[in-house]
């Protein structure tokens, strides 16, 4: 047996004890209720029942089996405004990530992260992976919004990592790119690696990692096109690099050659790129999981301006 002591995260304020412990420790609600019934859950030193309510900031002490762990770290956890949970079970949580949020902590990054936001909201995630990337099975750029799956159980981490590697996860993005791709639908198959002259950028480079992007034009405007993008591989900045390589950079993506005048006219301060749909076989049941997300306000406003101008 082991003991876990920590303050109740803000995201669990007023939650029932059994429901809160289930989220925090990644155990079933029934197991959490059994812990409370056995007197193994203390709140500010007093035993609490399964239907009692948690209080943000109160000191929580739980005696549990050694194999049950919590990744909550009060030093790095911080609630993330706009971070929305769109799917949640004992194995997987899928978030709709707002722009300006990193997937996980990294050297030099001082902003909020998905990992920290989930911890502050009381979610336990898998302990697999590097310490700062525990539970992360794929990532979105800080400047890209949309859907991102995080593993809560060790089984989910293993199976989802395998699914991404074997390309059985469907990742669909929406992007507004400059000009009109010709052909209107097609595939970009070009290797990607770090830019030879700029470490912060990536580029199509001979000898780089195989990278495949499928795109289809949905709507055309006078100076841009809305495209649906299906990633077959998942390289860093892949969509941004590939669309720039065919001379159709994402609107607003000044790093990869977008026109700053058009970006300003549309009120964009980042690339028009959104992870809109995500689907995969559930790591435990094998049943299909499919979620979708609408573009956030800044991207929708830019799209509205394009439509009005057209």
Helices and strands as residue ranges (DSSP letters): E 2-7, G 10-12, H 17-25, H 29-37, E 41-43, E 46-47, E 59-64, E 84-88, E 92-97, H 114-120, G 131-133, E 145-151, H 154-165, E 170-178, E 185-189, E 192-194, E 202-204, E 212-220, E 224-231, H 238-245, G 254-256, H 260-265, E 273-281, E 288-292, H 297-309
